[in-house]
Amino acid sequence: MKVKVRKFINYIRKPQHVILLVLLVCLAYLVVFPLFYIVKDTLIVHTSEVNRVHANAGTLTNYHWAKTFLASDTFATFWQPLLHSLICAVLSCVIAILVGGLFAWLIIRTDMHCKKLCSTLFMFLYIMPGWTLAIAWTNFFKNSLVGGTTGIFEAITRVSTPNWFAYGLFPIVLVTGLHYAPYAYILIGGILKNMDSNLEEAAQILNVSRAGIFVKITIPLVKPAILSTILLVFASGLSVFSTAQFLGLPVNFYTLATKMYSYLNGTNPGRGYVYAVVMMVLSLTILVLNQRMLGTRKSYTTVSGKSSNISLTKLRKGRKIISILVTAFVICVTILPFISFATESLTQVKGDYSLANFTLKYWIAEDAGIGFSGILRNPVFWKALKNTLLLAVCCSLGAGTVGALAGYGIARKWGSKLSTVVNGLTFLPYLIPSIALSAIYLSMFSTRHGIIPALYGTYGMLVLIGVVKYLPMASRSGLNSMFQISATLEESATVMGIPWWKRMCKILIPIQKTSIMSGYLLPFTSCTREMELFVLLYTPNSVLLTTLLFMYNQKGYEQFANAITLLIVILVISLNALINKITGASIDSGIGG
């Protein structure tokens, strides 16, 4: 017994062991336990369902599962939204890969003009929240058939856009695909830049056609990037909420996420939790398929010890035309949304874009005519801005610190079972759709559990879920930075009797301060633009910019919604530029230009 106690004491003397054990317990409670908890919530009667189910609250029931899969309206309430979500996911993947891959090829492999400008502007699609494009699309193409007001396009051309073009599947797929196209551009572009052109030149010597080279050489080598893009975009397409809410609700086009939101906000939350379980199962399934597909090919080597010359394809006579078209495209999808937000925020009468109809009252008036003052004089807006920045700081400090410690512990015990389990748990929140994770925490923390108080309605709950959701990106940053530091540096300090906290502060952190800093800054910018994660959890006391925008949009205050959208986009881009300035890194660095 004494020997076991001594071994345990020696074990916990090493900080990496303590870090991993603490993280294992915390993540098991915050990530694994909620997955079982939400399944339980699909099998009990909730307070708001007592009259519907005709049973006491807390009673076990299969009502929610039976109502979801066996009711007469099952097709309209479940299978149709599921089909919509799957179609959105698949088509968004296709658009993201085609647009991002083609853009990467033009930037990396051709002699196109304006590469640096196009590359920088193209990344705005990813830096800006995805729902901003949805609002911009509505501003331009909404028609008088739905809502009674015209968009900018109809006002200029006098041509009314059809409903299928203005709302529903088509714009949702297009907006989601364009938002994630830069992700495909980064991954595919990185491989194309490092790929030895000798591979393609050798095939040309053997008289292989360009189509054959593309299919037999280029596509197989960029397969990991394509599969990674599929994983991200498919999971996002399945859980698309804000974009589907803005573009689908006017024509009653529902996805799993929007249907789940309607149930959770209504009198049947149990069915909402069933939808959350389905969404998580689908996301985890695509992850497993992704891993199996990558496992069929063990080597994707694109960089060798030989020369890595990049052979540019000459566009010849089409160079100017292609350059103009690509530049015009990126300007349309990045700059024009800013113009639409500003324009809509200034129009007094919706649909009238004459100069006489422009006004600043929605920005600076004491009374904007709808019961409260303009945005810049509205105390609710300043409260939301303060809450947003404070939440971003808290989430970044929490996720960044935990991520750095997790990276240290995992790297020092790499290959052990404990390290492998903790590494998987830190990444798991990334695979859970934001709206589903929000539903899980709404269920789990709405009541007191032992020493854990009921957190719903508190600011602490927003911080907690933010830290958990952004932990994957922070932990990956911490892990990568710690892998680059040799353990011998720390061992030398240990021999000299320097305590662990001094080794971290004086040796490890200064060496990799840039990488570790990104683990703090990335959650900060992500939090400022987050909507899906907080839309179910906020209260009037914890209102954020994104939730305030959502509320104004739902109430039809489009001028205020567009003004807040414009301010959010400016804030996000400014913060991203500040991060690039501090860290010296850029999202598209090393790819284009």
Secondary structure, 3 states (H helix, E strand, C coil): CHHHHHHHHHHHCCHHHHHHHHHHHHHHHHHHHHHHHHHHHCCECCHHHHHHHCCCCCCECCHHHHHHHCCCCHHHHHHHHHHHHHHHHHHHHHHHHHHHHHHHHHHHHECCCCHHHHHHHHHHHHHCCHHHHHHHHHHHHCCCCCCCCCCHHHHHHCCCCCHHHHCCHHHHHHHHHHHHHHHHHHHHHHHHHHCCCHHHHHHHHCCCCHHHHHHHHHHHHCHHHHHHHHHHHHHHHHCCCHHHHHHHHHHCCCCHHHHHHHHHCCCCHHHHHHHHHHHHHHHHHHHHHHHHHHHCCCCCCCCCCCCCCCCCECCHHHHHHHHHHHHHHHHHHHCHHHHHHHHHHHECCCCCCCHHHECCHHHHCCCCCCCCCCHHHCHHHHHHHHHHHHHHHHHHHHHHHHHHHHHHHHHHCCCCHHHHHHHHHHHHHHHCCHHHHHHHHHHHCCCCECCECCCCCCHHHHHHHHHHHHHHHHHHHHHHHHHCCCHHHHHHHHHCCCCHHHHHHHHHHHHCHHHHHHHHHHHHHHHHCCCCCCCCCCCHHHCCHHHHHHHHHHHCCHHHHHHHHHHHHHHHHHHHHHHHHHHCCCCCCCCCC
